[in-house]
């Protein structure tokens, strides 16, 4: 306990002595890796999750006109409503032809599809349910293959027992769950290899992936180039500082979510409406994970423009341009 406290004090002191948008020595990568050279600009994208009232064509036109060039696709649009959080859905209507048609709509509008959100339940203790969820995940990889998308996003999932009181130790932290989740992730890794794909795990403080360190230990144990990380700082704000998140996870981050959260709350909000230091966030991203797009999340038709402006304002304040995708 004293060791952790002194480490936090030292980390805070180092951050405070850095320049306004500069990087302190604390932002060194873990495992002795050298910090990558800063590249010009960051890619700013947006999740389609909050646009359930749009068709794919209407959404593609709107996002392109707003200046976006990258999306993270969730199958939540009126003509492709297949996504269910922490569950699975019948994908029979997503024929290869329909998958290609949806992807073409976005690409014809100049929008690259970086990744597809899956978010099924990987922590379910029932083997039959877990196997069904993994089969669904592989079906989503097949959908992505038809779309030309090979990166898939998921959390660990959540399990709530409707019968009886909650266990003394939450399921996420019971002794046998860690090796079970490792085994599940290895099965995902085998599927990803089969489909030439990657799976990005998204941490959240209310889940199995509850801290940056816990996620680092998980992906280190897996040691697979197909099993990587999506960092959403708002999901770890309650337990980790921004510098700690990048210190622990930078070598594995392939995508970033740009949303926000107030301290001591469970609900995420749009960028600019919480306590995330966005200038610090974009500075760390530009230094350590410049290849990872920043995907606006928890936004919809009413607030995505303001959230994008908040993100871009932070980038401009720190001299970080928005990367324009070459055609």
C-alpha positions as CSV (number, residue, x, y, z in Angstrom):
1,X,0.0,0.0,0.0
2,X,2.8,2.5,0.9
3,X,4.6,1.6,-2.3
4,X,1.5,2.3,-4.4
5,X,0.9,5.6,-2.6
6,X,4.5,6.8,-3.1
7,X,4.3,5.8,-6.8
8,X,1.2,7.8,-7.3
9,X,2.7,10.8,-5.5
10,X,5.8,10.6,-7.8
11,X,3.7,10.2,-10.9
12,X,1.6,13.3,-10.0
13,X,4.7,15.4,-9.3
14,X,6.2,14.5,-12.6
15,X,3.0,15.3,-14.5
16,X,2.8,18.7,-12.7
17,X,6.3,19.7,-13.8
18,X,5.7,18.9,-17.5
19,X,4.7,21.6,-20.0
20,X,1.0,22.4,-20.5
21,X,0.6,19.8,-23.3
22,X,4.0,18.2,-23.0
23,X,5.0,14.8,-21.9
24,X,6.7,13.9,-18.7
25,X,9.2,11.2,-18.1
26,X,6.4,9.1,-16.5
27,X,4.9,8.4,-19.9
28,X,7.6,5.9,-20.8
29,X,6.3,2.7,-22.3
30,X,6.2,-0.5,-20.2
31,X,8.4,-3.5,-20.7
32,X,11.4,-1.4,-21.6
33,X,10.0,-0.5,-25.0
34,X,11.2,2.8,-26.6
35,X,8.6,5.5,-27.1
36,X,7.6,5.7,-30.8
37,X,8.5,8.8,-32.8
38,X,5.7,11.4,-32.9
39,X,3.9,11.4,-36.2
40,X,2.0,14.2,-37.7
41,X,-1.6,14.2,-36.7
42,X,-4.2,11.8,-35.2
43,X,-7.2,10.2,-37.0
44,X,-10.5,11.3,-35.6
45,X,-13.4,8.9,-36.2
46,X,-16.9,8.3,-34.8
47,X,-18.9,5.3,-33.7
48,X,-22.2,4.7,-35.4
49,X,-23.8,3.3,-32.2
50,X,-25.7,6.5,-31.3
51,X,-27.3,6.9,-34.8
52,X,-30.0,4.2,-34.6
53,X,-32.6,6.5,-36.3
54,X,-30.5,6.8,-39.5
55,X,-30.2,4.5,-42.5
56,X,-26.7,3.6,-43.4
57,X,-26.9,5.8,-46.5
58,X,-28.2,8.8,-44.6
59,X,-25.6,8.4,-41.9
60,X,-22.8,8.0,-44.4
61,X,-23.8,11.3,-46.1
62,X,-24.1,13.2,-42.8
63,X,-20.8,12.1,-41.4
64,X,-18.9,12.7,-44.6
65,X,-20.4,16.2,-44.8
66,X,-19.4,16.8,-41.2
67,X,-15.8,16.1,-42.1
68,X,-15.3,12.6,-40.8
69,X,-13.2,10.0,-42.8
70,X,-13.3,7.1,-40.4
71,X,-16.0,5.2,-38.6
72,X,-16.4,2.3,-36.1
73,X,-19.4,0.4,-37.3
74,X,-22.1,-0.9,-35.0
75,X,-25.0,-2.6,-36.7
76,X,-27.6,-0.3,-35.2
77,X,-28.9,1.5,-38.2
78,X,-32.6,1.2,-39.3
79,X,-31.7,-1.0,-42.3
80,X,-29.1,-3.1,-40.4
81,X,-30.4,-3.4,-36.8
82,X,-28.6,-6.5,-35.6
83,X,-26.5,-5.3,-32.6
84,X,-27.4,-6.3,-29.0
85,X,-25.1,-5.3,-26.2
86,X,-23.7,-8.1,-24.0
87,X,-25.7,-10.6,-26.1
88,X,-26.1,-11.9,-29.6
89,X,-28.6,-11.6,-32.5
90,X,-29.7,-13.5,-35.5
91,X,-27.4,-12.5,-38.4
92,X,-29.2,-14.4,-41.1
93,X,-30.2,-11.3,-43.0
94,X,-26.5,-10.2,-43.3
95,X,-25.8,-12.1,-46.5
96,X,-22.4,-11.6,-48.1
97,X,-24.1,-9.4,-50.7
98,X,-25.8,-7.3,-48.0
99,X,-22.5,-6.9,-46.1
100,X,-20.7,-5.7,-49.1
101,X,-23.5,-3.3,-49.9
102,X,-23.4,-1.7,-46.4
103,X,-19.6,-1.4,-46.6
104,X,-19.8,0.2,-50.1
105,X,-22.2,2.8,-48.8
106,X,-19.6,4.2,-46.4
107,X,-16.6,3.8,-48.6
108,X,-18.4,5.5,-51.5
109,X,-18.9,8.5,-49.1
110,X,-15.2,8.5,-48.3
111,X,-15.5,6.8,-44.9
112,X,-13.1,4.0,-43.9
113,X,-14.5,1.4,-41.6
114,X,-11.8,0.9,-39.0
115,X,-13.5,-1.8,-36.9
116,X,-16.8,-3.4,-36.0
117,X,-18.3,-3.5,-32.5
118,X,-19.3,-7.0,-31.2
119,X,-19.5,-6.7,-27.4
120,X,-20.9,-10.1,-26.6
121,X,-20.7,-11.8,-23.2
122,X,-17.3,-13.5,-22.8
123,X,-17.6,-14.0,-19.1
124,X,-20.8,-16.1,-18.9
125,X,-20.2,-19.1,-16.6
126,X,-22.5,-21.4,-18.5
127,X,-20.5,-23.3,-21.1
128,X,-23.4,-23.5,-23.5
129,X,-24.1,-19.8,-23.4
130,X,-20.4,-19.0,-23.7
131,X,-20.0,-21.3,-26.7
132,X,-23.0,-19.7,-28.4
133,X,-21.5,-16.3,-27.8
134,X,-18.2,-17.3,-29.3
135,X,-20.0,-18.8,-32.3
136,X,-21.7,-15.4,-32.7
137,X,-18.4,-13.6,-32.4
138,X,-17.0,-15.8,-35.3
139,X,-20.1,-15.1,-37.3
140,X,-19.4,-11.4,-36.8
141,X,-15.8,-12.0,-38.1
142,X,-17.4,-13.5,-41.2
143,X,-19.6,-10.5,-41.6
144,X,-16.5,-8.3,-41.3
145,X,-14.6,-10.4,-43.8
146,X,-17.4,-9.7,-46.4
147,X,-17.1,-6.0,-45.5
148,X,-13.3,-6.0,-45.7
149,X,-13.0,-5.2,-42.0
150,X,-10.8,-7.3,-39.8
151,X,-10.7,-5.5,-36.5
152,X,-13.4,-6.3,-33.9
153,X,-14.1,-4.6,-30.5
154,X,-15.5,-6.2,-27.4
155,X,-15.6,-5.9,-23.6
156,X,-15.4,-8.9,-21.3
157,X,-19.1,-8.8,-20.9
158,X,-21.3,-8.8,-17.8
159,X,-23.1,-11.6,-16.1
160,X,-26.0,-11.1,-13.6
161,X,-27.4,-14.0,-11.8
162,X,-31.2,-13.5,-11.6
163,X,-31.5,-16.1,-8.9
164,X,-30.3,-15.6,-5.3
165,X,-28.0,-12.9,-3.7
166,X,-24.8,-11.6,-5.3
167,X,-21.8,-13.7,-4.4
168,X,-19.4,-12.5,-1.7
169,X,-16.7,-12.3,-4.3
170,X,-18.0,-10.8,-7.7
171,X,-17.8,-13.3,-10.5
172,X,-15.1,-11.1,-12.3
173,X,-12.7,-11.7,-9.4
174,X,-13.3,-15.3,-8.5
175,X,-10.2,-17.5,-8.6
176,X,-11.3,-19.7,-11.5
177,X,-12.5,-16.9,-13.8
178,X,-9.1,-15.6,-14.8
179,X,-7.9,-18.9,-16.3
180,X,-11.3,-19.3,-17.9
181,X,-11.1,-15.9,-19.5
182,X,-7.6,-16.6,-20.7
183,X,-8.9,-19.8,-22.3
184,X,-11.8,-17.9,-23.9
185,X,-9.5,-15.3,-25.3
186,X,-7.2,-17.9,-26.7
187,X,-10.2,-19.4,-28.6
188,X,-10.9,-15.9,-29.9
189,X,-7.3,-15.6,-31.0
190,X,-7.6,-18.9,-32.9
191,X,-10.7,-17.5,-34.6
192,X,-8.9,-14.3,-35.4
193,X,-6.0,-16.2,-37.0
194,X,-8.5,-18.2,-39.1
195,X,-10.1,-14.9,-40.4
196,X,-6.9,-12.9,-40.5
197,X,-8.4,-10.6,-37.9
198,X,-7.7,-8.8,-34.6
199,X,-9.8,-8.6,-31.5
200,X,-9.4,-5.5,-29.3
201,X,-10.4,-5.7,-25.6
202,X,-11.9,-2.6,-24.1
203,X,-11.4,-2.2,-20.3
204,X,-13.9,-0.7,-17.9
205,X,-13.7,-0.3,-14.1
206,X,-17.0,-2.1,-13.6
207,X,-15.9,-5.3,-15.4
208,X,-13.3,-8.1,-15.5
209,X,-11.0,-5.6,-17.4
210,X,-11.2,-3.2,-14.5
211,X,-7.9,-1.5,-14.5
212,X,-5.1,-0.7,-16.9
213,X,-2.7,-3.0,-15.0
214,X,-5.2,-5.9,-15.1
215,X,-5.6,-5.6,-18.8
216,X,-1.8,-5.4,-19.3
217,X,-1.4,-8.6,-17.3
218,X,-4.1,-10.2,-19.4
219,X,-2.7,-9.4,-22.8
220,X,0.9,-10.1,-21.7
221,X,-0.2,-13.6,-20.7
222,X,-2.0,-14.1,-24.0
223,X,1.1,-12.8,-25.9
224,X,-0.8,-12.8,-29.2
225,X,-0.5,-10.2,-32.0
226,X,-4.2,-10.9,-32.7
227,X,-5.4,-9.9,-29.2
228,X,-5.0,-6.2,-28.6
229,X,-6.5,-3.3,-26.7
230,X,-9.0,-0.5,-27.2
231,X,-8.4,2.2,-24.5
232,X,-11.3,4.2,-23.4
233,X,-9.9,6.6,-20.7
234,X,-13.4,7.4,-19.5
235,X,-13.8,3.8,-18.5
236,X,-10.8,3.8,-16.3
237,X,-10.9,7.3,-14.9
238,X,-12.1,6.2,-11.5
239,X,-9.0,3.9,-11.0
240,X,-6.2,5.2,-13.2
241,X,-4.8,8.5,-14.3
242,X,-4.2,9.1,-18.0
243,X,-0.5,8.7,-17.7
244,X,-0.9,5.4,-15.9
245,X,-3.2,4.1,-18.6
246,X,-0.7,4.8,-21.4
247,X,2.2,3.6,-19.2
248,X,0.6,0.2,-18.8
249,X,-1.1,-0.3,-22.1
250,X,0.6,1.8,-24.9
251,X,2.3,-1.1,-26.7
252,X,-1.0,-2.9,-27.2
253,X,-3.4,0.0,-28.1
254,X,-4.8,-0.1,-31.6
255,X,-7.8,2.2,-31.0
256,X,-9.0,4.8,-28.6
257,X,-12.5,5.8,-27.6
258,X,-13.0,9.5,-27.1
259,X,-15.8,10.0,-24.6
260,X,-16.0,11.4,-21.1
261,X,-17.1,10.7,-17.5
262,X,-17.5,12.7,-14.3
263,X,-15.5,11.4,-11.4
264,X,-17.3,9.0,-9.1
265,X,-20.1,8.2,-11.5
266,X,-20.9,5.1,-13.6
267,X,-22.4,6.8,-16.6
268,X,-20.3,7.8,-19.6
269,X,-21.0,11.1,-21.4
270,X,-19.9,12.8,-24.6
271,X,-16.5,14.4,-24.9
272,X,-16.3,17.7,-23.1
273,X,-19.0,16.9,-20.6
274,X,-16.9,15.1,-18.0
275,X,-13.5,15.3,-16.1
276,X,-11.1,13.9,-18.8
277,X,-8.2,16.2,-19.4
278,X,-8.5,16.1,-23.2
279,X,-5.3,18.1,-23.8
280,X,-3.3,15.5,-21.8
281,X,-5.2,12.7,-23.5
282,X,-4.4,13.8,-27.1
283,X,-0.8,14.6,-26.2
284,X,-0.3,11.1,-24.8
285,X,-2.1,9.6,-27.8
286,X,0.1,11.5,-30.3
287,X,3.3,10.5,-28.5
288,X,2.6,6.8,-27.8
289,X,-0.2,5.6,-30.0
290,X,-0.3,7.8,-33.1
291,X,-1.4,4.9,-35.3
292,X,-4.6,4.5,-33.2
293,X,-7.7,6.4,-34.3
294,X,-9.7,8.4,-31.7
295,X,-13.3,7.3,-32.1
296,X,-15.9,9.6,-30.7
297,X,-18.4,7.5,-28.7
298,X,-21.6,8.1,-26.7
299,X,-22.7,10.7,-29.2
300,X,-25.6,11.0,-31.5
301,X,-27.2,13.5,-33.9
302,X,-27.7,16.2,-31.2
303,X,-24.2,16.3,-29.7
304,X,-21.6,14.7,-32.0
305,X,-20.6,18.1,-33.5
306,X,-19.9,19.6,-30.1
307,X,-17.9,16.5,-29.0
308,X,-15.9,16.6,-32.2
309,X,-15.2,20.3,-31.7
310,X,-14.0,19.6,-28.1
311,X,-11.6,17.0,-29.3
312,X,-10.3,19.0,-32.2
313,X,-9.9,22.1,-30.0
314,X,-7.7,20.1,-27.6
315,X,-5.6,18.8,-30.5
316,X,-5.1,22.3,-31.9
317,X,-4.2,23.6,-28.5
318,X,-1.4,21.0,-28.3
319,X,-0.3,21.5,-32.0
320,X,-1.6,18.2,-33.1
321,X,-3.4,18.3,-36.5
322,X,-6.2,16.0,-37.6
323,X,-4.8,13.4,-39.9
324,X,-6.5,13.4,-43.3
325,X,-6.8,10.0,-44.9
326,X,-5.2,9.8,-48.3
327,X,-7.6,8.5,-51.0
